[in-house]
Amino acid sequence: VQLVESGGDWVQPGGSLRLSCAASGFAFQNYDMKWYRQAPGKERELVAIISSRFDSTSYVSSVKGRFTISRDNAKNTAYLQMDNLKPEDTAVYYCHTSAGDYWGHGTQVTVSS
């Protein structure tokens, strides 16, 4: 199993980024996908989930209305569209699959002016 995150960058407050998680080694379409983040000195936090069936989604309250999780089963890829970014969104973002305890290396998102 391999998860590779990409798309992190530095942006100013109010900006947007789209993170991608390329997955391989398991039946991607059969499993929920999640995005977590970990800010310096803080515990890893679950940000968003998209289910394997019906693409139902759930978000932590701090990102509701600003972040959108999606998936493309044909490309074995999950996405996290992040709009109206705030400095408190600064963190390393990781994707995770319900197929097992597998993590990517993460991608750094920095929001500052």
Phi and psi in radians as a Rosetta constraint file:
Dihedral C 1 N 2 CA 2 C 2 CIRCULARHARMONIC -2.403 0.35
Dihedral N 2 CA 2 C 2 N 3 CIRCULARHARMONIC 2.345 0.35
Dihedral C 2 N 3 CA 3 C 3 CIRCULARHARMONIC -2.182 0.35
Dihedral N 3 CA 3 C 3 N 4 CIRCULARHARMONIC 2.194 0.35
Dihedral C 3 N 4 CA 4 C 4 CIRCULARHARMONIC -2.188 0.35
Dihedral N 4 CA 4 C 4 N 5 CIRCULARHARMONIC 1.953 0.35
Dihedral C 4 N 5 CA 5 C 5 CIRCULARHARMONIC -1.559 0.35
Dihedral N 5 CA 5 C 5 N 6 CIRCULARHARMONIC 2.594 0.35
Dihedral C 5 N 6 CA 6 C 6 CIRCULARHARMONIC -2.686 0.35
Dihedral N 6 CA 6 C 6 N 7 CIRCULARHARMONIC 2.945 0.35
Dihedral C 6 N 7 CA 7 C 7 CIRCULARHARMONIC 1.828 0.35
Dihedral N 7 CA 7 C 7 N 8 CIRCULARHARMONIC -0.137 0.35
Dihedral C 7 N 8 CA 8 C 8 CIRCULARHARMONIC -1.194 0.35
Dihedral N 8 CA 8 C 8 N 9 CIRCULARHARMONIC 2.667 0.35
Dihedral C 8 N 9 CA 9 C 9 CIRCULARHARMONIC -2.937 0.35
Dihedral N 9 CA 9 C 9 N 10 CIRCULARHARMONIC 3.128 0.35
Dihedral C 9 N 10 CA 10 C 10 CIRCULARHARMONIC -1.666 0.35
Dihedral N 10 CA 10 C 10 N 11 CIRCULARHARMONIC 2.308 0.35
Dihedral C 10 N 11 CA 11 C 11 CIRCULARHARMONIC -2.434 0.35
Dihedral N 11 CA 11 C 11 N 12 CIRCULARHARMONIC 2.751 0.35
Dihedral C 11 N 12 CA 12 C 12 CIRCULARHARMONIC -1.409 0.35
Dihedral N 12 CA 12 C 12 N 13 CIRCULARHARMONIC 2.713 0.35
Dihedral C 12 N 13 CA 13 C 13 CIRCULARHARMONIC -0.915 0.35
Dihedral N 13 CA 13 C 13 N 14 CIRCULARHARMONIC 2.405 0.35
Dihedral C 13 N 14 CA 14 C 14 CIRCULARHARMONIC 1.596 0.35
Dihedral N 14 CA 14 C 14 N 15 CIRCULARHARMONIC -0.156 0.35
Dihedral C 14 N 15 CA 15 C 15 CIRCULARHARMONIC -1.398 0.35
Dihedral N 15 CA 15 C 15 N 16 CIRCULARHARMONIC -3.136 0.35
Dihedral C 15 N 16 CA 16 C 16 CIRCULARHARMONIC -2.286 0.35
Dihedral N 16 CA 16 C 16 N 17 CIRCULARHARMONIC 2.640 0.35
Dihedral C 16 N 17 CA 17 C 17 CIRCULARHARMONIC -2.513 0.35
Dihedral N 17 CA 17 C 17 N 18 CIRCULARHARMONIC 2.672 0.35
Dihedral C 17 N 18 CA 18 C 18 CIRCULARHARMONIC -2.150 0.35
Dihedral N 18 CA 18 C 18 N 19 CIRCULARHARMONIC 2.018 0.35
Dihedral C 18 N 19 CA 19 C 19 CIRCULARHARMONIC -1.590 0.35
Dihedral N 19 CA 19 C 19 N 20 CIRCULARHARMONIC 2.562 0.35
Dihedral C 19 N 20 CA 20 C 20 CIRCULARHARMONIC -2.156 0.35
Dihedral N 20 CA 20 C 20 N 21 CIRCULARHARMONIC 2.601 0.35
Dihedral C 20 N 21 CA 21 C 21 CIRCULARHARMONIC -2.287 0.35
Dihedral N 21 CA 21 C 21 N 22 CIRCULARHARMONIC 1.834 0.35
Dihedral C 21 N 22 CA 22 C 22 CIRCULARHARMONIC -1.541 0.35
Dihedral N 22 CA 22 C 22 N 23 CIRCULARHARMONIC 2.151 0.35
Dihedral C 22 N 23 CA 23 C 23 CIRCULARHARMONIC -1.963 0.35
Dihedral N 23 CA 23 C 23 N 24 CIRCULARHARMONIC 2.598 0.35
Dihedral C 23 N 24 CA 24 C 24 CIRCULARHARMONIC -2.703 0.35
Dihedral N 24 CA 24 C 24 N 25 CIRCULARHARMONIC 2.785 0.35
Dihedral C 24 N 25 CA 25 C 25 CIRCULARHARMONIC 1.616 0.35
Dihedral N 25 CA 25 C 25 N 26 CIRCULARHARMONIC 0.045 0.35
Dihedral C 25 N 26 CA 26 C 26 CIRCULARHARMONIC -2.685 0.35
Dihedral N 26 CA 26 C 26 N 27 CIRCULARHARMONIC 2.950 0.35
Dihedral C 26 N 27 CA 27 C 27 CIRCULARHARMONIC -1.388 0.35
Dihedral N 27 CA 27 C 27 N 28 CIRCULARHARMONIC 1.480 0.35
Dihedral C 27 N 28 CA 28 C 28 CIRCULARHARMONIC -0.858 0.35
Dihedral N 28 CA 28 C 28 N 29 CIRCULARHARMONIC -0.756 0.35
Dihedral C 28 N 29 CA 29 C 29 CIRCULARHARMONIC -1.173 0.35
Dihedral N 29 CA 29 C 29 N 30 CIRCULARHARMONIC -0.276 0.35
Dihedral C 29 N 30 CA 30 C 30 CIRCULARHARMONIC -1.615 0.35
Dihedral N 30 CA 30 C 30 N 31 CIRCULARHARMONIC -0.036 0.35
Dihedral C 30 N 31 CA 31 C 31 CIRCULARHARMONIC -2.246 0.35
Dihedral N 31 CA 31 C 31 N 32 CIRCULARHARMONIC 2.566 0.35
Dihedral C 31 N 32 CA 32 C 32 CIRCULARHARMONIC -1.118 0.35
Dihedral N 32 CA 32 C 32 N 33 CIRCULARHARMONIC 2.629 0.35
Dihedral C 32 N 33 CA 33 C 33 CIRCULARHARMONIC -2.138 0.35
Dihedral N 33 CA 33 C 33 N 34 CIRCULARHARMONIC 2.521 0.35
Dihedral C 33 N 34 CA 34 C 34 CIRCULARHARMONIC -2.328 0.35
Dihedral N 34 CA 34 C 34 N 35 CIRCULARHARMONIC 2.634 0.35
Dihedral C 34 N 35 CA 35 C 35 CIRCULARHARMONIC -2.002 0.35
Dihedral N 35 CA 35 C 35 N 36 CIRCULARHARMONIC 2.283 0.35
Dihedral C 35 N 36 CA 36 C 36 CIRCULARHARMONIC -2.043 0.35
Dihedral N 36 CA 36 C 36 N 37 CIRCULARHARMONIC 2.891 0.35
Dihedral C 36 N 37 CA 37 C 37 CIRCULARHARMONIC -2.512 0.35
Dihedral N 37 CA 37 C 37 N 38 CIRCULARHARMONIC 2.678 0.35
Dihedral C 37 N 38 CA 38 C 38 CIRCULARHARMONIC -2.412 0.35
Dihedral N 38 CA 38 C 38 N 39 CIRCULARHARMONIC 2.014 0.35
Dihedral C 38 N 39 CA 39 C 39 CIRCULARHARMONIC -1.564 0.35
Dihedral N 39 CA 39 C 39 N 40 CIRCULARHARMONIC 2.746 0.35
Dihedral C 39 N 40 CA 40 C 40 CIRCULARHARMONIC -0.966 0.35
Dihedral N 40 CA 40 C 40 N 41 CIRCULARHARMONIC 2.240 0.35
Dihedral C 40 N 41 CA 41 C 41 CIRCULARHARMONIC 1.349 0.35
Dihedral N 41 CA 41 C 41 N 42 CIRCULARHARMONIC 0.099 0.35
Dihedral C 41 N 42 CA 42 C 42 CIRCULARHARMONIC -2.121 0.35
Dihedral N 42 CA 42 C 42 N 43 CIRCULARHARMONIC 2.828 0.35
Dihedral C 42 N 43 CA 43 C 43 CIRCULARHARMONIC -1.330 0.35
Dihedral N 43 CA 43 C 43 N 44 CIRCULARHARMONIC 2.745 0.35
Dihedral C 43 N 44 CA 44 C 44 CIRCULARHARMONIC -1.143 0.35
Dihedral N 44 CA 44 C 44 N 45 CIRCULARHARMONIC 2.386 0.35
Dihedral C 44 N 45 CA 45 C 45 CIRCULARHARMONIC -2.137 0.35
Dihedral N 45 CA 45 C 45 N 46 CIRCULARHARMONIC 2.332 0.35
Dihedral C 45 N 46 CA 46 C 46 CIRCULARHARMONIC -1.304 0.35
Dihedral N 46 CA 46 C 46 N 47 CIRCULARHARMONIC 2.206 0.35
Dihedral C 46 N 47 CA 47 C 47 CIRCULARHARMONIC -1.790 0.35
Dihedral N 47 CA 47 C 47 N 48 CIRCULARHARMONIC -0.809 0.35
Dihedral C 47 N 48 CA 48 C 48 CIRCULARHARMONIC -2.732 0.35
Dihedral N 48 CA 48 C 48 N 49 CIRCULARHARMONIC 2.645 0.35
Dihedral C 48 N 49 CA 49 C 49 CIRCULARHARMONIC -2.329 0.35
Dihedral N 49 CA 49 C 49 N 50 CIRCULARHARMONIC 2.476 0.35
Dihedral C 49 N 50 CA 50 C 50 CIRCULARHARMONIC -2.247 0.35
Dihedral N 50 CA 50 C 50 N 51 CIRCULARHARMONIC 2.260 0.35
Dihedral C 50 N 51 CA 51 C 51 CIRCULARHARMONIC -1.362 0.35
Dihedral N 51 CA 51 C 51 N 52 CIRCULARHARMONIC 2.845 0.35
Dihedral C 51 N 52 CA 52 C 52 CIRCULARHARMONIC -1.349 0.35
Dihedral N 52 CA 52 C 52 N 53 CIRCULARHARMONIC -0.430 0.35
Dihedral C 52 N 53 CA 53 C 53 CIRCULARHARMONIC -1.995 0.35
Dihedral N 53 CA 53 C 53 N 54 CIRCULARHARMONIC 2.299 0.35
Dihedral C 53 N 54 CA 54 C 54 CIRCULARHARMONIC 1.183 0.35
Dihedral N 54 CA 54 C 54 N 55 CIRCULARHARMONIC 0.044 0.35
Dihedral C 54 N 55 CA 55 C 55 CIRCULARHARMONIC 0.918 0.35
Dihedral N 55 CA 55 C 55 N 56 CIRCULARHARMONIC 0.653 0.35
Dihedral C 55 N 56 CA 56 C 56 CIRCULARHARMONIC -1.241 0.35
Dihedral N 56 CA 56 C 56 N 57 CIRCULARHARMONIC 2.571 0.35
Dihedral C 56 N 57 CA 57 C 57 CIRCULARHARMONIC -2.214 0.35
Dihedral N 57 CA 57 C 57 N 58 CIRCULARHARMONIC 2.750 0.35
Dihedral C 57 N 58 CA 58 C 58 CIRCULARHARMONIC -2.589 0.35
Dihedral N 58 CA 58 C 58 N 59 CIRCULARHARMONIC 2.555 0.35
Dihedral C 58 N 59 CA 59 C 59 CIRCULARHARMONIC -2.365 0.35
Dihedral N 59 CA 59 C 59 N 60 CIRCULARHARMONIC 2.645 0.35
Dihedral C 59 N 60 CA 60 C 60 CIRCULARHARMONIC -1.195 0.35
Dihedral N 60 CA 60 C 60 N 61 CIRCULARHARMONIC 2.574 0.35
Dihedral C 60 N 61 CA 61 C 61 CIRCULARHARMONIC -1.041 0.35
Dihedral N 61 CA 61 C 61 N 62 CIRCULARHARMONIC -0.549 0.35
Dihedral C 61 N 62 CA 62 C 62 CIRCULARHARMONIC -1.202 0.35
Dihedral N 62 CA 62 C 62 N 63 CIRCULARHARMONIC -0.262 0.35
Dihedral C 62 N 63 CA 63 C 63 CIRCULARHARMONIC -2.027 0.35
Dihedral N 63 CA 63 C 63 N 64 CIRCULARHARMONIC -0.052 0.35
Dihedral C 63 N 64 CA 64 C 64 CIRCULARHARMONIC -1.020 0.35
Dihedral N 64 CA 64 C 64 N 65 CIRCULARHARMONIC 2.336 0.35
Dihedral C 64 N 65 CA 65 C 65 CIRCULARHARMONIC 1.499 0.35
Dihedral N 65 CA 65 C 65 N 66 CIRCULARHARMONIC -0.171 0.35
Dihedral C 65 N 66 CA 66 C 66 CIRCULARHARMONIC -2.056 0.35
Dihedral N 66 CA 66 C 66 N 67 CIRCULARHARMONIC -0.570 0.35
Dihedral C 66 N 67 CA 67 C 67 CIRCULARHARMONIC -1.895 0.35
Dihedral N 67 CA 67 C 67 N 68 CIRCULARHARMONIC 2.573 0.35
Dihedral C 67 N 68 CA 68 C 68 CIRCULARHARMONIC -2.365 0.35
Dihedral N 68 CA 68 C 68 N 69 CIRCULARHARMONIC 2.125 0.35
Dihedral C 68 N 69 CA 69 C 69 CIRCULARHARMONIC -1.661 0.35
Dihedral N 69 CA 69 C 69 N 70 CIRCULARHARMONIC 2.485 0.35
Dihedral C 69 N 70 CA 70 C 70 CIRCULARHARMONIC -2.619 0.35
Dihedral N 70 CA 70 C 70 N 71 CIRCULARHARMONIC 3.028 0.35
Dihedral C 70 N 71 CA 71 C 71 CIRCULARHARMONIC -2.600 0.35
Dihedral N 71 CA 71 C 71 N 72 CIRCULARHARMONIC 2.652 0.35
Dihedral C 71 N 72 CA 72 C 72 CIRCULARHARMONIC -2.202 0.35
Dihedral N 72 CA 72 C 72 N 73 CIRCULARHARMONIC 1.746 0.35
Dihedral C 72 N 73 CA 73 C 73 CIRCULARHARMONIC -1.154 0.35
Dihedral N 73 CA 73 C 73 N 74 CIRCULARHARMONIC -0.472 0.35
Dihedral C 73 N 74 CA 74 C 74 CIRCULARHARMONIC -1.187 0.35
Dihedral N 74 CA 74 C 74 N 75 CIRCULARHARMONIC -0.475 0.35
Dihedral C 74 N 75 CA 75 C 75 CIRCULARHARMONIC -1.836 0.35
Dihedral N 75 CA 75 C 75 N 76 CIRCULARHARMONIC 0.020 0.35
Dihedral C 75 N 76 CA 76 C 76 CIRCULARHARMONIC 0.910 0.35
Dihedral N 76 CA 76 C 76 N 77 CIRCULARHARMONIC 0.783 0.35
Dihedral C 76 N 77 CA 77 C 77 CIRCULARHARMONIC -2.354 0.35
Dihedral N 77 CA 77 C 77 N 78 CIRCULARHARMONIC 2.412 0.35
Dihedral C 77 N 78 CA 78 C 78 CIRCULARHARMONIC -1.932 0.35
Dihedral N 78 CA 78 C 78 N 79 CIRCULARHARMONIC 2.658 0.35
Dihedral C 78 N 79 CA 79 C 79 CIRCULARHARMONIC -2.274 0.35
Dihedral N 79 CA 79 C 79 N 80 CIRCULARHARMONIC 2.718 0.35
Dihedral C 79 N 80 CA 80 C 80 CIRCULARHARMONIC -2.367 0.35
Dihedral N 80 CA 80 C 80 N 81 CIRCULARHARMONIC 1.854 0.35
Dihedral C 80 N 81 CA 81 C 81 CIRCULARHARMONIC -1.492 0.35
Dihedral N 81 CA 81 C 81 N 82 CIRCULARHARMONIC 2.148 0.35
Dihedral C 81 N 82 CA 82 C 82 CIRCULARHARMONIC -2.086 0.35
Dihedral N 82 CA 82 C 82 N 83 CIRCULARHARMONIC 2.027 0.35
Dihedral C 82 N 83 CA 83 C 83 CIRCULARHARMONIC -2.030 0.35
Dihedral N 83 CA 83 C 83 N 84 CIRCULARHARMONIC 2.814 0.35
Dihedral C 83 N 84 CA 84 C 84 CIRCULARHARMONIC 0.844 0.35
Dihedral N 84 CA 84 C 84 N 85 CIRCULARHARMONIC 0.894 0.35
Dihedral C 84 N 85 CA 85 C 85 CIRCULARHARMONIC -1.147 0.35
Dihedral N 85 CA 85 C 85 N 86 CIRCULARHARMONIC 2.552 0.35
Dihedral C 85 N 86 CA 86 C 86 CIRCULARHARMONIC -2.118 0.35
Dihedral N 86 CA 86 C 86 N 87 CIRCULARHARMONIC 2.741 0.35
Dihedral C 86 N 87 CA 87 C 87 CIRCULARHARMONIC -0.954 0.35
Dihedral N 87 CA 87 C 87 N 88 CIRCULARHARMONIC -0.580 0.35
Dihedral C 87 N 88 CA 88 C 88 CIRCULARHARMONIC -1.250 0.35
Dihedral N 88 CA 88 C 88 N 89 CIRCULARHARMONIC -0.105 0.35
Dihedral C 88 N 89 CA 89 C 89 CIRCULARHARMONIC -1.464 0.35
Dihedral N 89 CA 89 C 89 N 90 CIRCULARHARMONIC -0.107 0.35
Dihedral C 89 N 90 CA 90 C 90 CIRCULARHARMONIC -1.059 0.35
Dihedral N 90 CA 90 C 90 N 91 CIRCULARHARMONIC 2.150 0.35
Dihedral C 90 N 91 CA 91 C 91 CIRCULARHARMONIC -3.101 0.35
Dihedral N 91 CA 91 C 91 N 92 CIRCULARHARMONIC 2.978 0.35
Dihedral C 91 N 92 CA 92 C 92 CIRCULARHARMONIC -1.574 0.35
Dihedral N 92 CA 92 C 92 N 93 CIRCULARHARMONIC 2.244 0.35
Dihedral C 92 N 93 CA 93 C 93 CIRCULARHARMONIC -1.814 0.35
Dihedral N 93 CA 93 C 93 N 94 CIRCULARHARMONIC 2.317 0.35
Dihedral C 93 N 94 CA 94 C 94 CIRCULARHARMONIC -2.169 0.35
Dihedral N 94 CA 94 C 94 N 95 CIRCULARHARMONIC 2.550 0.35
Dihedral C 94 N 95 CA 95 C 95 CIRCULARHARMONIC -1.815 0.35
Dihedral N 95 CA 95 C 95 N 96 CIRCULARHARMONIC 2.778 0.35
Dihedral C 95 N 96 CA 96 C 96 CIRCULARHARMONIC -2.632 0.35
Dihedral N 96 CA 96 C 96 N 97 CIRCULARHARMONIC 2.583 0.35
Dihedral C 96 N 97 CA 97 C 97 CIRCULARHARMONIC -2.077 0.35
Dihedral N 97 CA 97 C 97 N 98 CIRCULARHARMONIC 2.576 0.35
Dihedral C 97 N 98 CA 98 C 98 CIRCULARHARMONIC -1.287 0.35
Dihedral N 98 CA 98 C 98 N 99 CIRCULARHARMONIC -0.023 0.35
Dihedral C 98 N 99 CA 99 C 99 CIRCULARHARMONIC -1.188 0.35
Dihedral N 99 CA 99 C 99 N 100 CIRCULARHARMONIC -0.295 0.35
Dihedral C 99 N 100 CA 100 C 100 CIRCULARHARMONIC 2.855 0.35
Dihedral N 100 CA 100 C 100 N 101 CIRCULARHARMONIC -3.088 0.35
Dihedral C 100 N 101 CA 101 C 101 CIRCULARHARMONIC -1.506 0.35
Dihedral N 101 CA 101 C 101 N 102 CIRCULARHARMONIC 1.246 0.35
Dihedral C 101 N 102 CA 102 C 102 CIRCULARHARMONIC -2.007 0.35
Dihedral N 102 CA 102 C 102 N 103 CIRCULARHARMONIC 2.378 0.35
Dihedral C 102 N 103 CA 103 C 103 CIRCULARHARMONIC -2.284 0.35
Dihedral N 103 CA 103 C 103 N 104 CIRCULARHARMONIC 2.566 0.35
Dihedral C 103 N 104 CA 104 C 104 CIRCULARHARMONIC -1.493 0.35
Dihedral N 104 CA 104 C 104 N 105 CIRCULARHARMONIC -3.027 0.35
Dihedral C 104 N 105 CA 105 C 105 CIRCULARHARMONIC -1.476 0.35
Dihedral N 105 CA 105 C 105 N 106 CIRCULARHARMONIC -0.227 0.35
Dihedral C 105 N 106 CA 106 C 106 CIRCULARHARMONIC 1.555 0.35
Dihedral N 106 CA 106 C 106 N 107 CIRCULARHARMONIC 2.873 0.35
Dihedral C 106 N 107 CA 107 C 107 CIRCULARHARMONIC -2.381 0.35
Dihedral N 107 CA 107 C 107 N 108 CIRCULARHARMONIC 2.349 0.35
Dihedral C 107 N 108 CA 108 C 108 CIRCULARHARMONIC -1.459 0.35
Dihedral N 108 CA 108 C 108 N 109 CIRCULARHARMONIC 2.248 0.35
Dihedral C 108 N 109 CA 109 C 109 CIRCULARHARMONIC -2.043 0.35
Dihedral N 109 CA 109 C 109 N 110 CIRCULARHARMONIC 2.164 0.35
Dihedral C 109 N 110 CA 110 C 110 CIRCULARHARMONIC -2.163 0.35
Dihedral N 110 CA 110 C 110 N 111 CIRCULARHARMONIC 2.175 0.35
Dihedral C 110 N 111 CA 111 C 111 CIRCULARHARMONIC -2.066 0.35
Dihedral N 111 CA 111 C 111 N 112 CIRCULARHARMONIC 1.936 0.35
Dihedral C 111 N 112 CA 112 C 112 CIRCULARHARMONIC -2.799 0.35
Dihedral N 112 CA 112 C 112 N 113 CIRCULARHARMONIC 2.797 0.35
